[in-house]
Amino acid sequence: MTLVTGVPPADAARLVRELRRIAAAGGAMRAAAIEIQGDHREAVVRFLSESGYRVKIAGG
């Protein structure tokens, strides 16, 4: 599971769609976090960084 937190609510729906497309996996917005099925940290970090978001990787 790849979890993205701290996303502005106004951007959340668009980001869920984009991240699901990039990861070619299912995902949803739950409890103020975006959940993408599977370990897609590298792709998510790359996409968010290129989109202008400040990214911090947490966990193992």
Contact map, one row per residue, 1 for C-alpha under 8 A:
111000000000000000000000000000000011111100000000000000000000
111100000000000000000000000000000011111110000000000000000000
111110000000000000000000000000001111000000000000000000000000
011111100000000000000000000000001110000000000000000000000000
001111100000000000000000000000011100000000000000000000000000
000111110000000000000000000000011000000000000000000000000000
000111111011000000000000000000011000000000000000000000000000
000001111111000000000000000000000000000000000000000000000000
000000111111100000000000000000010000000000000000000000000000
000000011111100000000000000000000000000000000000000000000000
000000111111111000000000000000000000000000000000000000000000
000000111111111100000000000010000100000000000000000000000000
000000001111111110000000000010000000000000000000000000000000
000000000011111111000000000000000000000000000000000000000000
000000000011111111100000000000000000000000000000000000000000
000000000001111111110000001110000100000000000000000000000000
000000000000111111111000000000000000000000000000000000000000
000000000000011111111100000000000000000000000000000000000000
000000000000001111111110000000000001000000010000000000000000
000000000000000111111111111000000001000000000000000000000000
000000000000000011111111100000000000000000000000000000000000
000000000000000001111111000000000000000000110000000000000000
000000000000000000111111100000000001000100110000000000000000
000000000000000000011111110000000000000000000000000000000000
000000000000000000011011111000000001110000000000000000000000
000000000000000000010001111100000001100000000000000000000000
000000000000000100010000111110000111100000000000000000000000
000000000000000100000000011111000111000000000000000000000000
000000000001100100000000001111111110000000000000000000000000
000000000000000000000000000111111110000000000000000000000000
000000000000000000000000000011111000000000000000000000000000
000011101000000000000000000011111100000000000000000000000000
001111100000000000000000000011111110000000000000000000000000
001110000001000100000000001111011111000000000000000000000000
111100000000000000000000001111001111100000000000000000000000
111000000000000000110010111100000111110100000000000000000000
110000000000000000000000111000000011111000000000000000000000
110000000000000000000000100000000001111100000000000000000000
110000000000000000000000000000000000111110000000000000000000
110000000000000000000010000000000001011111110000000000000000
010000000000000000000000000000000000001111111000000000001000
000000000000000000000000000000000000000111111100000000000000
000000000000000000000110000000000000000111111110000000000000
000000000000000000100110000000000000000111111111000000000000
000000000000000000000000000000000000000011111111100000101000
000000000000000000000000000000000000000001111111110000000000
000000000000000000000000000000000000000000111111111000000000
000000000000000000000000000000000000000000011111111111100000
000000000000000000000000000000000000000000001111111111100000
000000000000000000000000000000000000000000000111111110000000
000000000000000000000000000000000000000000000011111110000000
000000000000000000000000000000000000000000000001111111000000
000000000000000000000000000000000000000000000001111111100000
000000000000000000000000000000000000000000000001100111110000
000000000000000000000000000000000000000000001001100011111000
000000000000000000000000000000000000000000000000000001111100
000000000000000000000000000000000000000010001000000000111110
000000000000000000000000000000000000000000000000000000011111
000000000000000000000000000000000000000000000000000000001111
000000000000000000000000000000000000000000000000000000000111
